[in-house]
């Protein structure tokens, strides 16, 4: 399992992220506290508290992790 911290604090960022991650096959979860949703589910993501970072967990995929990481780079959490 590989994980990344994401910043999805706007509707545009959520829509863009879902569009990108949906291009990859496999199982991807978003985690915020004790809540876990399918990272490809826009409705699931909007049910989360997006004022804080969320964690993307790549559970299973045949894709190269580096390709996924490059694709989601605009959504990665940047420390202040």
PDB file of N, CA, C and O in Angstrom:
ATOM      1  N   UNK A   1       0.846  -1.186   0.000  1.00  0.00           N
ATOM      2  CA  UNK A   1       0.000   0.000   0.000  1.00  0.00           C
ATOM      3  C   UNK A   1       0.883   1.237   0.000  1.00  0.00           C
ATOM      4  O   UNK A   1       1.885   1.299   0.712  1.00  0.00           O
ATOM      5  N   UNK A   2       0.509   2.205  -0.791  1.00  0.00           N
ATOM      6  CA  UNK A   2       1.193   3.496  -0.866  1.00  0.00           C
ATOM      7  C   UNK A   2       0.177   4.569  -0.530  1.00  0.00           C
ATOM      8  O   UNK A   2      -0.990   4.452  -0.904  1.00  0.00           O
ATOM      9  N   UNK A   3       0.598   5.614   0.171  1.00  0.00           N
ATOM     10  CA  UNK A   3      -0.345   6.670   0.509  1.00  0.00           C
ATOM     11  C   UNK A   3       0.250   8.049   0.244  1.00  0.00           C
ATOM     12  O   UNK A   3       1.465   8.242   0.259  1.00  0.00           O
ATOM     13  N   UNK A   4      -0.653   9.000   0.002  1.00  0.00           N
ATOM     14  CA  UNK A   4      -0.287  10.383  -0.271  1.00  0.00           C
ATOM     15  C   UNK A   4      -1.274  11.279   0.460  1.00  0.00           C
ATOM     16  O   UNK A   4      -2.449  10.935   0.587  1.00  0.00           O
ATOM     17  N   UNK A   5      -0.804  12.431   0.943  1.00  0.00           N
ATOM     18  CA  UNK A   5      -1.692  13.424   1.534  1.00  0.00           C
ATOM     19  C   UNK A   5      -2.126  14.392   0.442  1.00  0.00           C
ATOM     20  O   UNK A   5      -1.305  14.895  -0.324  1.00  0.00           O
ATOM     21  N   UNK A   6      -3.434  14.642   0.384  1.00  0.00           N
ATOM     22  CA  UNK A   6      -4.000  15.491  -0.665  1.00  0.00           C
ATOM     23  C   UNK A   6      -4.686  16.714  -0.082  1.00  0.00           C
ATOM     24  O   UNK A   6      -5.144  16.705   1.061  1.00  0.00           O
ATOM     25  N   UNK A   7      -4.748  17.758  -0.882  1.00  0.00           N
ATOM     26  CA  UNK A   7      -5.474  18.982  -0.560  1.00  0.00           C
ATOM     27  C   UNK A   7      -6.611  19.108  -1.568  1.00  0.00           C
ATOM     28  O   UNK A   7      -6.392  19.475  -2.722  1.00  0.00           O
ATOM     29  N   UNK A   8      -7.826  18.801  -1.122  1.00  0.00           N
ATOM     30  CA  UNK A   8      -9.012  18.851  -1.995  1.00  0.00           C
ATOM     31  C   UNK A   8     -10.027  19.827  -1.412  1.00  0.00           C
ATOM     32  O   UNK A   8     -11.166  19.456  -1.128  1.00  0.00           O
ATOM     33  N   UNK A   9      -9.606  21.080  -1.236  1.00  0.00           N
ATOM     34  CA  UNK A   9     -10.416  22.043  -0.500  1.00  0.00           C
ATOM     35  C   UNK A   9     -11.376  22.876  -1.357  1.00  0.00           C
ATOM     36  O   UNK A   9     -11.921  23.873  -0.882  1.00  0.00           O
ATOM     37  N   UNK A  10     -11.585  22.474  -2.618  1.00  0.00           N
ATOM     38  CA  UNK A  10     -12.558  23.205  -3.444  1.00  0.00           C
ATOM     39  C   UNK A  10     -13.267  22.224  -4.379  1.00  0.00           C
ATOM     40  O   UNK A  10     -12.789  21.118  -4.629  1.00  0.00           O
ATOM     41  N   UNK A  11     -14.395  22.652  -4.876  1.00  0.00           N
ATOM     42  CA  UNK A  11     -15.169  21.818  -5.795  1.00  0.00           C
ATOM     43  C   UNK A  11     -14.347  21.509  -7.047  1.00  0.00           C
ATOM     44  O   UNK A  11     -14.351  20.378  -7.532  1.00  0.00           O
ATOM     45  N   UNK A  12     -13.649  22.511  -7.564  1.00  0.00           N
ATOM     46  CA  UNK A  12     -12.841  22.314  -8.770  1.00  0.00           C
ATOM     47  C   UNK A  12     -11.736  21.294  -8.542  1.00  0.00           C
ATOM     48  O   UNK A  12     -11.468  20.466  -9.412  1.00  0.00           O
ATOM     49  N   UNK A  13     -11.088  21.347  -7.369  1.00  0.00           N
ATOM     50  CA  UNK A  13     -10.010  20.401  -7.062  1.00  0.00           C
ATOM     51  C   UNK A  13     -10.567  18.982  -6.930  1.00  0.00           C
ATOM     52  O   UNK A  13      -9.937  18.032  -7.395  1.00  0.00           O
ATOM     53  N   UNK A  14     -11.717  18.824  -6.316  1.00  0.00           N
ATOM     54  CA  UNK A  14     -12.320  17.492  -6.176  1.00  0.00           C
ATOM     55  C   UNK A  14     -12.678  16.943  -7.549  1.00  0.00           C
ATOM     56  O   UNK A  14     -12.361  15.793  -7.856  1.00  0.00           O
ATOM     57  N   UNK A  15     -13.332  17.746  -8.377  1.00  0.00           N
ATOM     58  CA  UNK A  15     -13.712  17.290  -9.716  1.00  0.00           C
ATOM     59  C   UNK A  15     -12.488  16.928 -10.543  1.00  0.00           C
ATOM     60  O   UNK A  15     -12.490  15.912 -11.238  1.00  0.00           O
ATOM     61  N   UNK A  16     -11.450  17.743 -10.478  1.00  0.00           N
ATOM     62  CA  UNK A  16     -10.226  17.458 -11.216  1.00  0.00           C
ATOM     63  C   UNK A  16      -9.550  16.184 -10.730  1.00  0.00           C
ATOM     64  O   UNK A  16      -9.090  15.376 -11.536  1.00  0.00           O
ATOM     65  N   UNK A  17      -9.488  16.003  -9.412  1.00  0.00           N
ATOM     66  CA  UNK A  17      -8.870  14.806  -8.856  1.00  0.00           C
ATOM     67  C   UNK A  17      -9.619  13.549  -9.276  1.00  0.00           C
ATOM     68  O   UNK A  17      -9.001  12.568  -9.691  1.00  0.00           O
ATOM     69  N   UNK A  18     -10.941  13.569  -9.173  1.00  0.00           N
ATOM     70  CA  UNK A  18     -11.738  12.393  -9.553  1.00  0.00           C
ATOM     71  C   UNK A  18     -11.546  12.084 -11.032  1.00  0.00           C
ATOM     72  O   UNK A  18     -11.455  10.919 -11.418  1.00  0.00           O
ATOM     73  N   UNK A  19     -11.485  13.110 -11.848  1.00  0.00           N
ATOM     74  CA  UNK A  19     -11.259  12.913 -13.279  1.00  0.00           C
ATOM     75  C   UNK A  19      -9.913  12.228 -13.527  1.00  0.00           C
ATOM     76  O   UNK A  19      -9.821  11.336 -14.370  1.00  0.00           O
ATOM     77  N   UNK A  20      -8.888  12.632 -12.812  1.00  0.00           N
ATOM     78  CA  UNK A  20      -7.553  12.049 -12.980  1.00  0.00           C
ATOM     79  C   UNK A  20      -7.498  10.623 -12.454  1.00  0.00           C
ATOM     80  O   UNK A  20      -7.029   9.725 -13.153  1.00  0.00           O
ATOM     81  N   UNK A  21      -7.967  10.403 -11.238  1.00  0.00           N
ATOM     82  CA  UNK A  21      -7.823   9.088 -10.607  1.00  0.00           C
ATOM     83  C   UNK A  21      -8.705   8.045 -11.289  1.00  0.00           C
ATOM     84  O   UNK A  21      -8.403   6.853 -11.241  1.00  0.00           O
ATOM     85  N   UNK A  22      -9.779   8.477 -11.916  1.00  0.00           N
ATOM     86  CA  UNK A  22     -10.671   7.544 -12.607  1.00  0.00           C
ATOM     87  C   UNK A  22     -10.028   6.930 -13.847  1.00  0.00           C
ATOM     88  O   UNK A  22     -10.510   5.923 -14.366  1.00  0.00           O
ATOM     89  N   UNK A  23      -8.953   7.528 -14.317  1.00  0.00           N
ATOM     90  CA  UNK A  23      -8.241   6.991 -15.475  1.00  0.00           C
ATOM     91  C   UNK A  23      -7.384   5.777 -15.133  1.00  0.00           C
ATOM     92  O   UNK A  23      -6.891   5.094 -16.031  1.00  0.00           O
ATOM     93  N   UNK A  24      -7.205   5.507 -13.854  1.00  0.00           N
ATOM     94  CA  UNK A  24      -6.356   4.394 -13.422  1.00  0.00           C
ATOM     95  C   UNK A  24      -7.214   3.237 -12.934  1.00  0.00           C
ATOM     96  O   UNK A  24      -8.257   3.434 -12.311  1.00  0.00           O
ATOM     97  N   UNK A  25      -6.754   2.029 -13.229  1.00  0.00           N
ATOM     98  CA  UNK A  25      -7.471   0.857 -12.721  1.00  0.00           C
ATOM     99  C   UNK A  25      -6.907   0.492 -11.349  1.00  0.00           C
ATOM    100  O   UNK A  25      -5.733   0.724 -11.062  1.00  0.00           O
ATOM    101  N   UNK A  26      -7.748  -0.069 -10.527  1.00  0.00           N
ATOM    102  CA  UNK A  26      -7.312  -0.487  -9.203  1.00  0.00           C
ATOM    103  C   UNK A  26      -8.241   0.028  -8.129  1.00  0.00           C
ATOM    104  O   UNK A  26      -9.320   0.551  -8.410  1.00  0.00           O
ATOM    105  N   UNK A  27      -7.797  -0.133  -6.875  1.00  0.00           N
ATOM    106  CA  UNK A  27      -8.584   0.268  -5.710  1.00  0.00           C
ATOM    107  C   UNK A  27      -7.887   1.411  -5.000  1.00  0.00           C
ATOM    108  O   UNK A  27      -6.736   1.295  -4.580  1.00  0.00           O
ATOM    109  N   UNK A  28      -8.611   2.527  -4.874  1.00  0.00           N
ATOM    110  CA  UNK A  28      -8.080   3.740  -4.269  1.00  0.00           C
ATOM    111  C   UNK A  28      -9.082   4.235  -3.228  1.00  0.00           C
ATOM    112  O   UNK A  28     -10.266   4.392  -3.529  1.00  0.00           O
ATOM    113  N   UNK A  29      -8.615   4.478  -2.019  1.00  0.00           N
ATOM    114  CA  UNK A  29      -9.475   5.000  -0.960  1.00  0.00           C
ATOM    115  C   UNK A  29      -8.982   6.365  -0.523  1.00  0.00           C
ATOM    116  O   UNK A  29      -7.790   6.664  -0.592  1.00  0.00           O
ATOM    117  N   UNK A  30      -9.928   7.197  -0.068  1.00  0.00           N
ATOM    118  CA  UNK A  30      -9.591   8.444   0.600  1.00  0.00           C
ATOM    119  C   UNK A  30      -9.975   8.296   2.054  1.00  0.00           C
ATOM    120  O   UNK A  30     -11.053   7.798   2.377  1.00  0.00           O
ATOM    121  N   UNK A  31      -9.081   8.734   2.935  1.00  0.00           N
ATOM    122  CA  UNK A  31      -9.284   8.572   4.366  1.00  0.00           C
ATOM    123  C   UNK A  31      -9.184   9.935   5.038  1.00  0.00           C
ATOM    124  O   UNK A  31      -8.260  10.705   4.778  1.00  0.00           O
ATOM    125  N   UNK A  32     -10.149  10.219   5.906  1.00  0.00           N
ATOM    126  CA  UNK A  32     -10.129  11.412   6.741  1.00  0.00           C
ATOM    127  C   UNK A  32     -10.621  10.993   8.115  1.00  0.00           C
ATOM    128  O   UNK A  32     -11.806  10.718   8.305  1.00  0.00           O
ATOM    129  N   UNK A  33      -9.705  10.945   9.068  1.00  0.00           N
ATOM    130  CA  UNK A  33     -10.072  10.455  10.398  1.00  0.00           C
ATOM    131  C   UNK A  33     -10.483   9.004  10.306  1.00  0.00           C
ATOM    132  O   UNK A  33      -9.719   8.162   9.835  1.00  0.00           O
ATOM    133  N   UNK A  34     -11.680   8.715  10.754  1.00  0.00           N
ATOM    134  CA  UNK A  34     -12.160   7.329  10.709  1.00  0.00           C
ATOM    135  C   UNK A  34     -13.029   7.041   9.482  1.00  0.00           C
ATOM    136  O   UNK A  34     -13.547   5.934   9.331  1.00  0.00           O
ATOM    137  N   UNK A  35     -13.186   8.037   8.611  1.00  0.00           N
ATOM    138  CA  UNK A  35     -14.015   7.872   7.420  1.00  0.00           C
ATOM    139  C   UNK A  35     -13.172   7.437   6.221  1.00  0.00           C
ATOM    140  O   UNK A  35     -12.094   7.978   5.973  1.00  0.00           O
ATOM    141  N   UNK A  36     -13.676   6.464   5.496  1.00  0.00           N
ATOM    142  CA  UNK A  36     -13.008   5.945   4.309  1.00  0.00           C
ATOM    143  C   UNK A  36     -14.029   5.909   3.176  1.00  0.00           C
ATOM    144  O   UNK A  36     -15.121   5.360   3.327  1.00  0.00           O
ATOM    145  N   UNK A  37     -13.659   6.504   2.028  1.00  0.00           N
ATOM    146  CA  UNK A  37     -14.542   6.480   0.857  1.00  0.00           C
ATOM    147  C   UNK A  37     -13.737   6.083  -0.377  1.00  0.00           C
ATOM    148  O   UNK A  37     -12.512   6.195  -0.399  1.00  0.00           O
ATOM    149  N   UNK A  38     -14.437   5.624  -1.386  1.00  0.00           N
ATOM    150  CA  UNK A  38     -13.835   5.301  -2.673  1.00  0.00           C
ATOM    151  C   UNK A  38     -13.337   6.604  -3.307  1.00  0.00           C
ATOM    152  O   UNK A  38     -14.109   7.551  -3.466  1.00  0.00           O
ATOM    153  N   UNK A  39     -12.055   6.655  -3.669  1.00  0.00           N
ATOM    154  CA  UNK A  39     -11.465   7.876  -4.228  1.00  0.00           C
ATOM    155  C   UNK A  39     -12.045   8.244  -5.590  1.00  0.00           C
ATOM    156  O   UNK A  39     -11.844   9.364  -6.061  1.00  0.00           O
ATOM    157  N   UNK A  40     -12.751   7.334  -6.221  1.00  0.00           N
ATOM    158  CA  UNK A  40     -13.358   7.618  -7.523  1.00  0.00           C
ATOM    159  C   UNK A  40     -14.803   8.093  -7.388  1.00  0.00           C
ATOM    160  O   UNK A  40     -15.468   8.352  -8.391  1.00  0.00           O
ATOM    161  N   UNK A  41     -15.288   8.208  -6.157  1.00  0.00           N
ATOM    162  CA  UNK A  41     -16.671   8.601  -5.900  1.00  0.00           C
ATOM    163  C   UNK A  41     -16.744  10.074  -5.509  1.00  0.00           C
ATOM    164  O   UNK A  41     -16.382  10.448  -4.393  1.00  0.00           O
ATOM    165  N   UNK A  42     -17.213  10.900  -6.429  1.00  0.00           N
ATOM    166  CA  UNK A  42     -17.297  12.328  -6.146  1.00  0.00           C
ATOM    167  C   UNK A  42     -18.263  12.606  -4.989  1.00  0.00           C
ATOM    168  O   UNK A  42     -18.014  13.491  -4.171  1.00  0.00           O
ATOM    169  N   UNK A  43     -19.353  11.858  -4.922  1.00  0.00           N
ATOM    170  CA  UNK A  43     -20.311  12.045  -3.824  1.00  0.00           C
ATOM    171  C   UNK A  43     -19.694  11.620  -2.493  1.00  0.00           C
ATOM    172  O   UNK A  43     -19.908  12.272  -1.471  1.00  0.00           O
ATOM    173  N   UNK A  44     -18.937  10.540  -2.505  1.00  0.00           N
ATOM    174  CA  UNK A  44     -18.263  10.102  -1.289  1.00  0.00           C
ATOM    175  C   UNK A  44     -17.270  11.139  -0.795  1.00  0.00           C
ATOM    176  O   UNK A  44     -17.183  11.403   0.404  1.00  0.00           O
ATOM    177  N   UNK A  45     -16.528  11.723  -1.715  1.00  0.00           N
ATOM    178  CA  UNK A  45     -15.538  12.731  -1.331  1.00  0.00           C
ATOM    179  C   UNK A  45     -16.220  13.954  -0.734  1.00  0.00           C
ATOM    180  O   UNK A  45     -15.744  14.502   0.260  1.00  0.00           O
ATOM    181  N   UNK A  46     -17.327  14.388  -1.326  1.00  0.00           N
ATOM    182  CA  UNK A  46     -18.024  15.560  -0.802  1.00  0.00           C
ATOM    183  C   UNK A  46     -18.662  15.307   0.566  1.00  0.00           C
ATOM    184  O   UNK A  46     -19.062  16.259   1.237  1.00  0.00           O
ATOM    185  N   UNK A  47     -18.765  14.059   0.988  1.00  0.00           N
ATOM    186  CA  UNK A  47     -19.293  13.768   2.320  1.00  0.00           C
ATOM    187  C   UNK A  47     -18.212  13.900   3.395  1.00  0.00           C
ATOM    188  O   UNK A  47     -18.506  13.789   4.585  1.00  0.00           O
ATOM    189  N   UNK A  48     -16.971  14.136   2.984  1.00  0.00           N
ATOM    190  CA  UNK A  48     -15.854  14.233   3.925  1.00  0.00           C
ATOM    191  C   UNK A  48     -15.597  15.691   4.315  1.00  0.00           C
ATOM    192  O   UNK A  48     -16.054  16.617   3.645  1.00  0.00           O
ATOM    193  N   UNK A  49     -14.858  15.874   5.411  1.00  0.00           N
ATOM    194  CA  UNK A  49     -14.414  17.199   5.829  1.00  0.00           C
ATOM    195  C   UNK A  49     -13.193  17.562   4.988  1.00  0.00           C
ATOM    196  O   UNK A  49     -12.097  17.059   5.236  1.00  0.00           O
ATOM    197  N   UNK A  50     -13.374  18.414   4.014  1.00  0.00           N
ATOM    198  CA  UNK A  50     -12.303  18.757   3.086  1.00  0.00           C
ATOM    199  C   UNK A  50     -11.533  20.010   3.498  1.00  0.00           C
ATOM    200  O   UNK A  50     -10.684  20.491   2.747  1.00  0.00           O
ATOM    201  N   UNK A  51     -11.826  20.539   4.688  1.00  0.00           N
ATOM    202  CA  UNK A  51     -11.075  21.694   5.162  1.00  0.00           C
ATOM    203  C   UNK A  51      -9.680  21.279   5.640  1.00  0.00           C
ATOM    204  O   UNK A  51      -8.801  22.121   5.830  1.00  0.00           O
ATOM    205  N   UNK A  52      -9.491  19.972   5.829  1.00  0.00           N
ATOM    206  CA  UNK A  52      -8.188  19.421   6.227  1.00  0.00           C
ATOM    207  C   UNK A  52      -7.700  18.535   5.092  1.00  0.00           C
ATOM    208  O   UNK A  52      -8.441  18.240   4.154  1.00  0.00           O
ATOM    209  N   UNK A  53      -6.451  18.118   5.188  1.00  0.00           N
ATOM    210  CA  UNK A  53      -5.952  17.217   4.157  1.00  0.00           C
ATOM    211  C   UNK A  53      -6.618  15.845   4.309  1.00  0.00           C
ATOM    212  O   UNK A  53      -7.079  15.475   5.389  1.00  0.00           O
ATOM    213  N   UNK A  54      -6.652  15.125   3.226  1.00  0.00           N
ATOM    214  CA  UNK A  54      -7.142  13.748   3.224  1.00  0.00           C
ATOM    215  C   UNK A  54      -6.010  12.856   2.723  1.00  0.00           C
ATOM    216  O   UNK A  54      -5.088  13.322   2.055  1.00  0.00           O
ATOM    217  N   UNK A  55      -6.090  11.595   3.047  1.00  0.00           N
ATOM    218  CA  UNK A  55      -5.053  10.650   2.652  1.00  0.00           C
ATOM    219  C   UNK A  55      -5.566   9.746   1.545  1.00  0.00           C
ATOM    220  O   UNK A  55      -6.606   9.103   1.688  1.00  0.00           O
ATOM    221  N   UNK A  56      -4.835   9.699   0.444  1.00  0.00           N
ATOM    222  CA  UNK A  56      -5.135   8.769  -0.636  1.00  0.00           C
ATOM    223  C   UNK A  56      -4.360   7.491  -0.361  1.00  0.00           C
ATOM    224  O   UNK A  56      -3.140   7.523  -0.201  1.00  0.00           O
ATOM    225  N   UNK A  57      -5.056   6.381  -0.308  1.00  0.00           N
ATOM    226  CA  UNK A  57      -4.413   5.083  -0.134  1.00  0.00           C
ATOM    227  C   UNK A  57      -4.602   4.267  -1.408  1.00  0.00           C
ATOM    228  O   UNK A  57      -5.724   4.002  -1.838  1.00  0.00           O
ATOM    229  N   UNK A  58      -3.486   3.882  -1.993  1.00  0.00           N
ATOM    230  CA  UNK A  58      -3.520   3.026  -3.173  1.00  0.00           C
ATOM    231  C   UNK A  58      -3.420   1.601  -2.669  1.00  0.00           C
ATOM    232  O   UNK A  58      -2.356   1.156  -2.237  1.00  0.00           O
ATOM    233  N   UNK A  59      -4.536   0.886  -2.728  1.00  0.00           N
ATOM    234  CA  UNK A  59      -4.601  -0.452  -2.150  1.00  0.00           C
ATOM    235  C   UNK A  59      -4.119  -1.516  -3.116  1.00  0.00           C
ATOM    236  O   UNK A  59      -3.365  -2.415  -2.744  1.00  0.00           O
ATOM    237  N   UNK A  60      -4.559  -1.406  -4.355  1.00  0.00           N
ATOM    238  CA  UNK A  60      -4.205  -2.411  -5.348  1.00  0.00           C
ATOM    239  C   UNK A  60      -4.335  -1.800  -6.732  1.00  0.00           C
ATOM    240  O   UNK A  60      -5.366  -1.221  -7.073  1.00  0.00           O
ATOM    241  N   UNK A  61      -3.285  -1.935  -7.523  1.00  0.00           N
ATOM    242  CA  UNK A  61      -3.327  -1.433  -8.888  1.00  0.00           C
ATOM    243  C   UNK A  61      -2.238  -2.104  -9.714  1.00  0.00           C
ATOM    244  O   UNK A  61      -1.210  -2.523  -9.182  1.00  0.00           O
ATOM    245  N   UNK A  62      -2.470  -2.199 -11.001  1.00  0.00           N
ATOM    246  CA  UNK A  62      -1.457  -2.699 -11.924  1.00  0.00           C
ATOM    247  C   UNK A  62      -0.709  -1.549 -12.580  1.00  0.00           C
ATOM    248  O   UNK A  62       0.189  -1.764 -13.393  1.00  0.00           O
ATOM    249  N   UNK A  63      -1.086  -0.334 -12.222  1.00  0.00           N
ATOM    250  CA  UNK A  63      -0.457   0.863 -12.781  1.00  0.00           C
ATOM    251  C   UNK A  63       0.858   1.142 -12.057  1.00  0.00           C
ATOM    252  O   UNK A  63       1.073   0.670 -10.940  1.00  0.00           O
ATOM    253  N   UNK A  64       1.726   1.906 -12.697  1.00  0.00           N
ATOM    254  CA  UNK A  64       2.969   2.324 -12.053  1.00  0.00           C
ATOM    255  C   UNK A  64       2.658   3.447 -11.068  1.00  0.00           C
ATOM    256  O   UNK A  64       2.001   4.428 -11.415  1.00  0.00           O
ATOM    257  N   UNK A  65       3.137   3.292  -9.841  1.00  0.00           N
ATOM    258  CA  UNK A  65       2.883   4.287  -8.797  1.00  0.00           C
ATOM    259  C   UNK A  65       3.432   5.651  -9.224  1.00  0.00           C
ATOM    260  O   UNK A  65       2.823   6.681  -8.937  1.00  0.00           O
ATOM    261  N   UNK A  66       4.570   5.661  -9.903  1.00  0.00           N
ATOM    262  CA  UNK A  66       5.153   6.931 -10.335  1.00  0.00           C
ATOM    263  C   UNK A  66       4.235   7.666 -11.317  1.00  0.00           C
ATOM    264  O   UNK A  66       4.161   8.894 -11.284  1.00  0.00           O
ATOM    265  N   UNK A  67       3.539   6.936 -12.183  1.00  0.00           N
ATOM    266  CA  UNK A  67       2.598   7.563 -13.111  1.00  0.00           C
ATOM    267  C   UNK A  67       1.413   8.167 -12.357  1.00  0.00           C
ATOM    268  O   UNK A  67       0.955   9.266 -12.669  1.00  0.00           O
ATOM    269  N   UNK A  68       0.933   7.434 -11.368  1.00  0.00           N
ATOM    270  CA  UNK A  68      -0.176   7.949 -10.557  1.00  0.00           C
ATOM    271  C   UNK A  68       0.272   9.192  -9.805  1.00  0.00           C
ATOM    272  O   UNK A  68      -0.434  10.200  -9.783  1.00  0.00           O
ATOM    273  N   UNK A  69       1.453   9.119  -9.186  1.00  0.00           N
ATOM    274  CA  UNK A  69       1.961  10.255  -8.417  1.00  0.00           C
ATOM    275  C   UNK A  69       2.128  11.495  -9.303  1.00  0.00           C
ATOM    276  O   UNK A  69       1.780  12.600  -8.887  1.00  0.00           O
ATOM    277  N   UNK A  70       2.648  11.322 -10.501  1.00  0.00           N
ATOM    278  CA  UNK A  70       2.797  12.454 -11.423  1.00  0.00           C
ATOM    279  C   UNK A  70       1.444  13.042 -11.804  1.00  0.00           C
ATOM    280  O   UNK A  70       1.311  14.258 -11.945  1.00  0.00           O
ATOM    281  N   UNK A  71       0.446  12.190 -11.970  1.00  0.00           N
ATOM    282  CA  UNK A  71      -0.889  12.651 -12.365  1.00  0.00           C
ATOM    283  C   UNK A  71      -1.602  13.401 -11.247  1.00  0.00           C
ATOM    284  O   UNK A  71      -2.360  14.335 -11.510  1.00  0.00           O
ATOM    285  N   UNK A  72      -1.366  13.001 -10.010  1.00  0.00           N
ATOM    286  CA  UNK A  72      -2.048  13.648  -8.881  1.00  0.00           C
ATOM    287  C   UNK A  72      -1.211  14.766  -8.258  1.00  0.00           C
ATOM    288  O   UNK A  72      -1.618  15.358  -7.259  1.00  0.00           O
ATOM    289  N   UNK A  73      -0.059  15.055  -8.833  1.00  0.00           N
ATOM    290  CA  UNK A  73       0.844  16.068  -8.275  1.00  0.00           C
ATOM    291  C   UNK A  73       0.163  17.402  -7.961  1.00  0.00           C
ATOM    292  O   UNK A  73       0.465  17.995  -6.925  1.00  0.00           O
ATOM    293  N   UNK A  74      -0.742  17.900  -8.807  1.00  0.00           N
ATOM    294  CA  UNK A  74      -1.381  19.191  -8.489  1.00  0.00           C
ATOM    295  C   UNK A  74      -2.257  19.150  -7.227  1.00  0.00           C
ATOM    296  O   UNK A  74      -2.613  20.197  -6.687  1.00  0.00           O
ATOM    297  N   UNK A  75      -2.599  17.956  -6.765  1.00  0.00           N
ATOM    298  CA  UNK A  75      -3.514  17.819  -5.638  1.00  0.00           C
ATOM    299  C   UNK A  75      -2.793  17.417  -4.349  1.00  0.00           C
ATOM    300  O   UNK A  75      -3.430  17.257  -3.308  1.00  0.00           O
ATOM    301  N   UNK A  76      -1.480  17.256  -4.413  1.00  0.00           N
ATOM    302  CA  UNK A  76      -0.726  16.853  -3.228  1.00  0.00           C
ATOM    303  C   UNK A  76      -0.692  17.977  -2.214  1.00  0.00           C
ATOM    304  O   UNK A  76      -0.622  19.152  -2.577  1.00  0.00           O
ATOM    305  N   UNK A  77      -0.744  17.614  -0.943  1.00  0.00           N
ATOM    306  CA  UNK A  77      -0.707  18.562   0.165  1.00  0.00           C
ATOM    307  C   UNK A  77       0.670  19.198   0.224  1.00  0.00           C
ATOM    308  O   UNK A  77       1.684  18.501   0.201  1.00  0.00           O
ATOM    309  N   UNK A  78       0.703  20.504   0.300  1.00  0.00           N
ATOM    310  CA  UNK A  78       1.959  21.238   0.422  1.00  0.00           C
ATOM    311  C   UNK A  78       2.009  21.877   1.804  1.00  0.00           C
ATOM    312  O   UNK A  78       1.127  22.646   2.185  1.00  0.00           O
ATOM    313  N   UNK A  79       3.057  21.542   2.542  1.00  0.00           N
ATOM    314  CA  UNK A  79       3.222  22.125   3.876  1.00  0.00           C
ATOM    315  C   UNK A  79       3.426  23.631   3.755  1.00  0.00           C
ATOM    316  O   UNK A  79       4.096  24.108   2.838  1.00  0.00           O
ATOM    317  N   UNK A  80       2.846  24.364   4.683  1.00  0.00           N
ATOM    318  CA  UNK A  80       2.979  25.822   4.663  1.00  0.00           C
ATOM    319  C   UNK A  80       4.313  26.263   5.209  1.00  0.00           C
ATOM    320  O   UNK A  80       4.592  27.461   5.266  1.00  0.00           O
TER     321      UNK A  80
END
